[in-house]
Amino acid sequence: PATAADAYSLLREAIDDPDPVIFLEPKRRYWTKESLELPVRTGPFGTAAVRRAGDDATLVAYGPSVAVALEAARLAAAEGLDVEVLDLRTLVPLDDDTLTASVRRTGRCLVVHEAQGFAGVGAEIAARVQERCFDALRAPVLRVTGLDIPYPPPLLEDAHLPGVRRVLDGLHRLLPSSVRRARPSLPAGAAPASGRTFLLPDLGEGLAEAEVLEWKVAVGDPVEHDQVVAEVETAKSVVTLPSPFAGTVTALHCGAGEVVEVGAPLLTVEESAAASGSGAVLTGYGTSGRSGRQPSARPAAATRSADAVPGSYGPVRAAASATRTPLGASADKFVRGHRDTPAVTIWADTDAGSLLAARTALGTGLMPLLARACLDALAAFPELNSRIDADRQELVRLPHVHLGFAAQTDHGLVAPVVRDADRLSLDDLAAELRRLTDLARRGALPAEHRTGGTFTLNNYGGFDVDGATPILNHPQAAMIGVGRITDRPWVHDGRVEVRKVVNVSLTFDHRVCDGGTAVGFLRHVVDGLGSGV
């Protein structure tokens, strides 16, 4: 199913059907929010649905690919392309009549699906279209599919699956430039832009939108590959965007100060004749210009009166009405990490006297010493530097440690990532921690240092608390937390003395290791801190 209504209706049809039914449930659609009145019936098996009417080409899709196809069709309309989107809804039985009628009318067919292209659904549809519509076809049937490789781990899934940019490229190959015509509903004074459209890429951390702070180019300006064309601000930081295309800017699709969703058009570039793929790689975009698409994390209005929401709350005076504030961009990530991970927290206290002495002797801060203790423990217990591939039910042990750490900023709590931290000396580690903390506080943390962490160090002491039981930073498998250092009674050499004591906790995914391994890891960290690392 591609919609909430179909998810409900088709499942009911499957339950009611006397024959066995294979129901394909797309997990990538779990985060899509729709409202509908139940019960609802959207049609029996074997009936396709036209999700968008058009005359120039038929985009055939099913499941999660329907949303991608609809977005590509919307963007193609800006180039004068009128594309019809056909949602198959069921594969067996297949609605040949609706498929045939659509393709015979448009004369062109592009099939989009997530599975590999070889011997996939697209090949079957192409064969049926050739058999039934050969005399009406104006171009060969094309396919945009998953790559013909083994299905990748979740971190590489977006690069494998067909996205908006790849679908748009397929439409460009399917439709000659002579078919493209001026869009009839352009704003007053605007002109249709030709060329390649740069869509706002996925900027990481589940952020679904960004505000355009400043344009670095104007219409008519030449641009080169990887040239910075805009500066945007997310909920976490300020990011500069390099152009994946070279040529001349023909349109800016939004103004400075506007909030733009991931996947929305930013600017259009008329490519030069020698232009080719850029070296710039942005998450969810890639050198081919492929774009990801996520639902907006923020409503149109920053706050809304609760009186606008239906409900039986009794009389409420307007002056005392409640306000609604959008959840932060990381809210879904917290929910996912808490729901999907069987996390366990263990802790131990240790004498921090040697740690404080080492800080003075080495002339460094506490964070580099805490980080070094974690890195030494990860070398001894590499299971904690791993993640779970839920789709394949495999434990993926990672070769290097990309160490995340918590930094409080004016943009909220940020987790910069020290890449290849296990390869750094103590001095280099200290310098990198300082550099990334400064960038995070200035809102200028680069994208490559905001995602991809494999293990997190959280220093709760900066918040003047003794400890916590945190939510893991999905998909990481473990997190070390260090509380504040306080004066406490401590037995030392058989005597009770006032010593500097710190609480150290380990939160870990119980799927990656058992309690014995986790205790061994925590003891390794605690012993390292107790001996001054």
C-alpha positions as CSV (number, residue, x, y, z in Angstrom):
1,P,0.0,0.0,0.0
2,A,1.0,3.6,-0.7
3,T,-1.5,5.4,1.4
4,A,-3.0,5.0,4.9
5,A,-6.4,4.2,3.4
6,D,-4.9,1.4,1.3
7,A,-2.9,0.1,4.2
8,Y,-6.1,-0.4,6.1
9,S,-8.4,-1.4,3.2
10,L,-6.0,-3.8,1.5
11,L,-5.2,-5.5,4.8
12,R,-8.9,-6.0,5.4
13,E,-9.2,-7.4,1.9
14,A,-6.4,-9.8,2.6
15,I,-8.0,-11.0,5.8
16,D,-11.3,-11.5,4.1
17,D,-9.9,-13.3,1.1
18,P,-10.4,-17.1,1.3
19,D,-7.1,-17.7,-0.5
20,P,-3.6,-17.1,1.0
21,V,-2.4,-13.5,0.5
22,I,1.2,-12.1,0.7
23,F,0.8,-8.6,2.1
24,L,3.9,-6.4,1.5
25,E,4.1,-3.9,4.3
26,P,6.5,-1.0,3.5
27,K,8.3,0.1,6.7
28,R,9.5,3.2,5.0
29,R,5.9,4.5,5.1
30,Y,5.5,4.1,8.9
31,W,6.4,7.8,9.5
32,T,3.9,9.2,7.0
33,K,1.0,10.9,8.7
34,E,-2.5,10.8,7.2
35,S,-5.9,11.3,8.7
36,L,-8.9,9.2,7.6
37,E,-12.3,8.0,8.9
38,L,-12.5,4.3,9.6
39,P,-13.7,2.0,8.3
40,V,-12.7,2.7,4.7
41,R,-12.7,0.6,1.6
42,T,-10.6,1.8,-1.4
43,G,-11.4,-1.0,-3.8
44,P,-10.9,-4.7,-4.3
45,F,-7.7,-6.5,-5.3
46,G,-6.7,-6.0,-8.9
47,T,-7.7,-2.4,-9.2
48,A,-5.1,0.3,-9.8
49,A,-5.6,3.9,-8.9
50,V,-4.6,7.1,-10.8
51,R,-3.0,9.3,-8.2
52,R,-2.2,12.1,-10.6
53,A,-3.7,12.6,-14.1
54,G,-1.4,13.6,-17.0
55,D,-1.0,13.4,-20.7
56,D,2.7,13.2,-21.5
57,A,3.8,10.0,-19.8
58,T,2.7,7.3,-17.3
59,L,4.7,6.8,-14.1
60,V,3.9,3.4,-12.8
61,A,4.7,2.7,-9.1
62,Y,3.5,0.9,-6.0
63,G,4.2,1.0,-2.3
64,P,6.7,3.7,-1.1
65,S,7.7,4.5,-4.7
66,V,4.3,6.1,-5.3
67,A,5.3,9.1,-3.0
68,V,8.6,9.4,-4.9
69,A,6.7,9.3,-8.2
70,L,4.2,12.0,-7.2
71,E,7.0,14.3,-6.0
72,A,8.9,13.8,-9.3
73,A,5.7,14.5,-11.3
74,R,5.2,17.7,-9.3
75,L,8.7,18.9,-10.0
76,A,8.4,17.8,-13.7
77,A,5.4,20.1,-14.1
78,A,7.7,23.1,-13.6
79,E,9.5,22.0,-16.8
80,G,6.2,21.7,-18.7
81,L,5.8,17.9,-18.3
82,D,2.3,16.6,-17.6
83,V,2.9,13.2,-16.0
84,E,0.3,10.7,-14.9
85,V,1.1,8.6,-11.8
86,L,-0.5,5.2,-11.6
87,D,-0.5,3.3,-8.3
88,L,-0.8,-0.5,-9.0
89,R,-2.0,-1.2,-5.5
90,T,-1.7,-4.9,-6.1
91,L,0.8,-6.9,-8.1
92,V,-1.2,-10.2,-8.3
93,P,-3.7,-9.7,-9.7
94,L,-2.4,-6.8,-11.9
95,D,-4.8,-4.3,-13.3
96,D,-3.9,-4.6,-17.0
97,D,-7.0,-2.6,-18.1
98,T,-6.1,0.6,-16.2
99,L,-2.4,0.2,-17.1
100,T,-3.1,-0.3,-20.8
101,A,-5.6,2.6,-21.0
102,S,-3.2,5.0,-19.4
103,V,-0.1,4.1,-21.5
104,R,-2.1,4.0,-24.7
105,R,-3.2,7.6,-24.0
106,T,0.2,9.0,-23.0
107,G,2.3,6.8,-25.3
108,R,5.2,6.6,-22.8
109,C,5.8,4.5,-19.6
110,L,8.3,4.8,-16.8
111,V,8.2,2.1,-14.1
112,V,9.5,2.9,-10.6
113,H,10.1,0.2,-7.9
114,E,12.5,-0.4,-5.0
115,A,13.5,-4.0,-6.0
116,Q,16.4,-4.7,-8.2
117,G,15.8,-4.1,-11.9
118,F,16.8,-7.5,-13.2
119,A,13.8,-9.9,-13.4
120,G,11.7,-7.5,-11.3
121,V,8.2,-6.2,-11.5
122,G,9.3,-3.5,-13.9
123,A,10.4,-6.1,-16.4
124,E,6.9,-7.8,-16.2
125,I,5.1,-4.5,-16.7
126,A,7.4,-3.6,-19.6
127,A,6.6,-6.9,-21.3
128,R,2.8,-6.4,-20.8
129,V,2.9,-2.8,-22.1
130,Q,4.9,-3.9,-25.2
131,E,2.3,-6.7,-25.8
132,R,-0.8,-4.5,-25.4
133,C,0.4,-1.0,-26.4
134,F,3.1,-1.5,-29.0
135,D,1.3,0.5,-31.7
136,A,0.7,3.4,-29.3
137,L,4.2,3.7,-27.8
138,R,6.3,6.7,-28.7
139,A,9.3,5.5,-26.7
140,P,10.6,2.3,-25.2
141,V,9.4,1.5,-21.7
142,L,12.0,2.6,-19.1
143,R,12.6,1.6,-15.5
144,V,14.0,3.3,-12.4
145,T,14.7,0.6,-9.8
146,G,16.9,-0.4,-6.9
147,L,20.5,-1.1,-7.9
148,D,21.3,-4.6,-9.1
149,I,23.4,-5.4,-6.0
150,P,22.7,-7.2,-2.7
151,Y,20.4,-5.1,-0.6
152,P,22.6,-2.7,1.4
153,P,22.6,-2.0,5.2
154,P,20.3,0.8,6.4
155,L,23.0,3.4,6.3
156,L,23.3,3.0,2.5
157,E,19.7,2.3,1.8
158,D,18.9,5.8,0.5
159,A,21.7,5.5,-2.1
160,H,20.3,2.1,-3.3
161,L,16.6,3.0,-3.6
162,P,15.2,5.1,-6.5
163,G,14.7,8.8,-5.5
164,V,13.2,11.9,-6.9
165,R,16.2,12.9,-8.9
166,R,16.6,9.5,-10.5
167,V,13.0,9.5,-11.5
168,L,13.3,13.0,-13.0
169,D,16.3,11.8,-14.9
170,G,14.3,8.9,-16.2
171,L,11.5,11.3,-17.4
172,H,14.1,13.4,-19.2
173,R,15.3,10.4,-21.0
174,L,11.8,9.3,-21.8
175,L,10.5,12.7,-23.0
176,P,12.2,14.7,-25.7
177,S,12.7,18.4,-25.0
178,S,10.1,19.2,-27.7
179,V,7.4,17.8,-25.4
180,R,8.2,20.2,-22.6
181,R,6.1,23.3,-22.6
182,A,5.6,26.3,-20.4
183,R,3.8,25.6,-17.2
184,P,0.4,27.4,-17.3
185,S,0.3,28.3,-13.6
186,L,3.7,30.1,-13.2
187,P,3.6,33.0,-10.8
188,A,3.2,36.5,-12.3
189,G,6.5,37.7,-13.8
190,A,8.1,34.3,-13.7
191,A,9.4,32.3,-16.6
192,P,9.8,28.5,-16.9
193,A,13.3,27.5,-16.0
194,S,15.2,24.9,-18.1
195,G,18.1,22.8,-17.0
196,R,18.8,20.7,-13.9
197,T,17.0,21.6,-10.6
198,F,19.0,21.4,-7.4
199,L,16.7,20.0,-4.6
200,L,17.3,20.6,-0.9
201,P,19.2,17.5,0.1
202,D,18.8,15.5,3.3
203,L,21.0,17.3,5.8
204,G,21.1,14.5,8.3
205,E,19.8,13.9,11.9
206,G,16.3,13.4,10.6
207,L,16.0,17.2,9.8
208,A,13.2,17.6,7.3
209,E,13.5,21.3,6.4
210,A,15.9,24.3,6.5
211,E,15.7,28.1,6.3
212,V,17.5,29.8,3.4
213,L,19.7,32.4,5.1
214,E,21.5,33.8,2.1
215,W,21.9,33.1,-1.6
216,K,25.5,33.2,-2.8
217,V,24.4,33.4,-6.5
218,A,21.8,35.2,-8.5
219,V,19.9,34.4,-11.7
220,G,22.3,34.6,-14.6
221,D,25.4,33.9,-12.6
222,P,27.8,31.1,-13.8
223,V,28.4,28.3,-11.2
224,E,31.0,25.6,-11.0
225,H,30.8,22.1,-9.6
226,D,31.0,22.3,-5.8
227,Q,30.6,26.0,-5.7
228,V,28.7,27.2,-2.6
229,V,25.4,28.5,-3.8
230,A,23.4,29.0,-0.6
231,E,23.7,29.1,3.2
232,V,20.8,27.4,5.1
233,E,20.1,27.0,8.7
234,T,18.6,23.8,10.2
235,A,17.4,23.2,13.7
236,K,21.0,22.2,14.6
237,S,23.4,24.3,12.6
238,V,24.2,26.5,9.6
239,V,25.1,24.6,6.5
240,T,26.6,25.7,3.2
241,L,25.3,24.0,0.0
242,P,27.6,23.2,-2.9
243,S,26.1,23.0,-6.4
244,P,26.1,19.5,-7.9
245,F,25.9,21.1,-11.4
246,A,28.0,23.5,-13.5
247,G,26.5,26.0,-15.8
248,T,24.3,29.2,-15.5
249,V,21.7,29.8,-12.8
250,T,18.3,30.2,-14.5
251,A,16.0,30.3,-11.5
252,L,16.0,30.7,-7.7
253,H,12.9,28.9,-6.4
254,C,12.7,30.5,-3.0
255,G,13.8,33.6,-1.3
256,A,16.1,34.3,1.7
257,G,14.2,33.8,4.9
258,E,11.9,31.1,3.5
259,V,11.7,27.6,5.1
260,V,12.2,24.9,2.5
261,E,11.4,21.2,2.9
262,V,13.8,18.4,2.0
263,G,13.3,17.5,-1.6
264,A,11.9,20.9,-2.6
265,P,13.6,22.8,-5.5
266,L,16.2,25.4,-4.5
267,L,17.6,26.6,-7.9
268,T,17.8,25.6,-11.5
269,V,21.1,25.5,-13.5
270,E,21.3,25.3,-17.3
271,E,24.3,23.0,-17.6
272,S,27.3,23.7,-19.8
273,A,27.9,21.2,-22.6
274,A,30.9,19.7,-20.7
275,A,29.1,19.4,-17.4
276,S,29.2,16.0,-15.6
277,G,28.6,14.7,-12.1
278,S,29.9,16.7,-9.3
279,G,32.3,15.5,-6.7
280,A,30.1,17.0,-3.9
281,V,28.2,14.3,-2.0
282,L,25.4,15.4,0.2
283,T,23.4,12.9,2.3
284,G,20.4,11.8,0.3
285,Y,21.6,13.5,-2.9
286,G,24.8,12.1,-4.2
287,T,26.9,13.1,-7.2
288,S,24.0,12.2,-9.6
289,G,21.8,14.8,-8.0
290,R,19.5,12.3,-6.4
291,S,17.2,13.7,-3.8
292,G,15.5,12.2,-0.7
293,R,12.1,13.2,0.5
294,Q,10.8,13.4,4.0
295,P,7.6,14.8,5.6
296,S,7.9,18.2,7.1
297,A,8.8,18.2,10.8
298,R,7.2,21.6,11.3
299,P,3.6,22.8,10.7
300,A,3.0,25.8,8.5
301,A,2.5,28.0,11.6
302,A,5.1,28.1,14.4
303,T,2.4,28.1,17.0
304,R,-1.3,27.3,16.9
305,S,-4.2,27.9,19.3
306,A,-5.6,24.7,20.8
307,D,-9.1,26.1,20.1
308,A,-8.4,25.3,16.4
309,V,-8.3,21.6,17.2
310,P,-11.7,19.8,17.4
311,G,-12.4,18.4,20.8
312,S,-14.6,18.6,23.9
313,Y,-12.5,20.7,26.2
314,G,-15.4,22.9,27.6
315,P,-15.5,26.7,27.4
316,V,-12.0,28.2,27.1
317,R,-11.4,32.0,27.1
318,A,-9.4,33.1,24.1
319,A,-7.0,35.0,26.3
320,A,-6.2,31.8,28.2
321,S,-5.9,29.5,25.2
322,A,-3.0,27.0,25.1
323,T,-0.4,27.2,22.4
324,R,1.2,24.5,20.4
325,T,4.9,24.3,19.7
326,P,6.3,22.0,17.0
327,L,8.4,19.1,18.3
328,G,12.1,19.3,17.6
329,A,13.6,17.6,14.5
330,S,15.1,14.9,16.7
331,A,11.9,13.8,18.4
332,D,11.1,11.0,16.0
333,K,14.7,9.8,16.4
334,F,14.3,9.6,20.2
335,V,11.1,7.7,19.8
336,R,12.7,5.3,17.4
337,G,15.7,4.7,19.5
338,H,13.6,4.1,22.6
339,R,11.1,1.8,20.9
340,D,13.4,-0.3,18.7
341,T,16.3,-0.9,21.0
342,P,16.3,-3.2,24.1
343,A,18.6,-0.8,26.0
344,V,20.0,-1.6,29.5
345,T,22.0,0.8,31.7
346,I,24.6,-0.3,34.3
347,W,26.8,2.0,36.4
348,A,29.7,2.1,38.8
349,D,31.5,4.8,40.9
350,T,35.2,5.4,40.9
351,D,37.8,7.6,42.6
352,A,38.5,10.5,40.2
353,G,41.6,11.7,42.1
354,S,44.0,10.2,39.6
355,L,41.9,11.5,36.7
356,L,42.1,15.1,38.0
357,A,45.8,14.7,38.6
358,A,46.3,13.5,35.0
359,R,44.4,16.5,33.8
360,T,46.8,18.9,35.6
361,A,49.9,17.0,34.7
362,L,49.1,16.7,31.0
363,G,47.5,20.2,30.7
364,T,44.4,18.9,29.0
365,G,40.7,18.9,29.7
366,L,38.6,16.1,31.1
367,M,36.8,15.3,27.9
368,P,40.0,14.1,26.0
369,L,40.8,11.8,29.0
370,L,37.3,10.5,29.2
371,A,37.3,9.9,25.4
372,R,40.7,8.1,25.6
373,A,39.3,5.7,28.3
374,C,36.3,4.9,26.1
375,L,38.5,4.3,23.0
376,D,40.8,2.0,25.0
377,A,37.8,0.0,26.2
378,L,36.4,-0.2,22.7
379,A,39.7,-1.7,21.5
380,A,39.3,-4.4,24.2
381,F,35.6,-4.9,23.6
382,P,34.9,-4.1,20.0
383,E,31.3,-5.5,20.2
384,L,30.2,-2.2,21.6
385,N,31.4,-0.4,18.5
386,S,28.7,-2.0,16.3
387,R,25.1,-1.7,15.1
388,I,22.2,-4.0,14.4
389,D,21.1,-4.6,10.8
390,A,17.5,-5.4,11.6
391,D,16.5,-6.3,8.1
392,R,19.2,-9.0,7.9
393,Q,19.2,-9.8,11.6
394,E,23.0,-9.3,11.7
395,L,25.4,-7.7,14.1
396,V,27.6,-5.3,12.1
397,R,31.0,-4.7,13.8
398,L,32.5,-1.4,12.6
399,P,36.2,-1.2,11.9
400,H,36.8,2.4,13.2
401,V,35.4,4.5,16.0
402,H,33.6,7.7,15.0
403,L,33.1,9.2,18.5
404,G,30.1,11.3,19.1
405,F,30.0,13.6,22.2
406,A,27.3,15.9,23.6
407,A,27.7,19.7,23.2
408,Q,25.2,22.3,24.6
409,T,24.7,25.2,22.1
410,D,22.3,28.0,21.5
411,H,20.8,25.7,18.8
412,G,20.1,23.0,21.5
413,L,22.0,19.9,22.4
414,V,24.2,18.8,19.4
415,A,26.3,15.6,19.1
416,P,29.4,16.4,17.0
417,V,31.3,13.4,15.7
418,V,35.1,12.9,15.8
419,R,35.8,10.7,12.8
420,D,38.4,7.9,13.2
421,A,38.9,8.9,16.8
422,D,40.6,5.6,17.5
423,R,43.5,6.7,15.2
424,L,44.2,10.0,17.1
425,S,46.7,10.7,19.8
426,L,45.6,12.3,23.0
427,D,46.8,15.7,21.9
428,D,45.1,15.4,18.4
429,L,41.9,14.1,20.1
430,A,41.9,17.1,22.4
431,A,42.4,19.5,19.5
432,E,39.6,17.9,17.5
433,L,37.2,18.0,20.4
434,R,37.9,21.7,20.9
435,R,37.5,22.5,17.2
436,L,34.2,20.6,16.8
437,T,32.8,22.1,20.0
438,D,33.6,25.6,18.8
439,L,32.0,24.9,15.4
440,A,28.9,23.5,17.0
441,R,28.5,26.5,19.3
442,R,28.8,28.8,16.3
443,G,26.3,26.8,14.3
444,A,28.8,26.0,11.7
445,L,29.3,22.3,12.2
446,P,29.9,20.6,8.8
447,A,27.5,17.8,7.7
448,E,30.2,15.1,7.9
449,H,30.7,15.8,11.6
450,R,27.0,15.7,12.5
451,T,26.2,12.2,11.5
452,G,27.8,8.8,11.3
453,G,28.8,8.4,14.9
454,T,29.4,4.8,16.1
455,F,29.7,5.4,19.9
456,T,28.7,8.4,22.1
457,L,30.3,9.9,25.2
458,N,28.0,12.0,27.3
459,N,29.4,14.2,30.1
460,Y,26.4,14.9,32.4
461,G,28.7,16.7,34.8
462,G,28.3,19.8,32.8
463,F,24.7,19.8,33.8
464,D,25.5,19.4,37.5
465,V,23.9,15.9,37.8
466,D,25.3,12.7,39.0
467,G,24.0,10.4,36.2
468,A,21.2,9.5,33.8
469,T,19.7,6.6,31.9
470,P,19.8,8.0,28.3
471,I,18.2,6.9,25.1
472,L,20.7,5.5,22.7
473,N,21.6,7.5,19.6
474,H,20.1,5.2,17.0
475,P,21.6,3.1,15.4
476,Q,24.5,3.1,17.8
477,A,24.8,0.2,20.2
478,A,26.3,1.9,23.3
479,M,26.8,5.2,25.1
480,I,29.0,6.1,28.1
481,G,27.8,8.7,30.5
482,V,29.9,10.5,33.1
483,G,28.3,12.4,36.0
484,R,29.7,15.3,38.0
485,I,32.7,14.9,40.3
486,T,31.7,15.4,43.9
487,D,33.2,15.0,47.4
488,R,32.0,11.8,48.9
489,P,33.0,9.4,51.6
490,W,35.3,6.7,50.1
491,V,37.1,3.8,51.6
492,H,40.8,4.2,50.8
493,D,43.5,1.9,52.2
494,G,41.1,0.7,54.9
495,R,40.1,4.2,56.0
496,V,37.0,6.3,55.2
497,E,38.2,9.5,53.5
498,V,36.5,12.3,51.6
499,R,37.5,11.7,47.9
500,K,36.6,13.0,44.5
501,V,34.1,10.5,43.2
502,V,32.4,10.2,39.8
503,N,29.6,8.0,38.5
504,V,30.1,6.3,35.2
505,S,27.2,4.6,33.4
506,L,27.0,2.4,30.3
507,T,23.8,2.2,28.3
508,F,24.0,-0.6,25.7
509,D,21.8,-2.5,23.2
510,H,21.4,-5.9,24.8
511,R,21.3,-7.5,21.4
512,V,25.0,-6.7,20.7
513,C,26.4,-8.3,23.8
514,D,25.5,-10.0,27.1
515,G,25.8,-8.6,30.6
516,G,29.3,-10.1,31.1
517,T,30.8,-8.2,28.1
518,A,29.0,-5.0,29.1
519,V,30.3,-5.2,32.7
520,G,33.8,-5.9,31.4
521,F,33.7,-2.9,29.1
522,L,32.4,-0.6,32.0
523,R,35.1,-1.9,34.3
524,H,37.7,-1.2,31.7
525,V,36.6,2.4,31.5
526,V,36.2,2.8,35.2
527,D,39.7,1.3,35.9
528,G,41.2,3.6,33.3
529,L,39.7,6.7,34.9
530,G,40.6,5.5,38.4
531,S,44.3,5.1,37.3
532,G,44.4,8.4,35.4
533,V,43.9,6.8,32.0
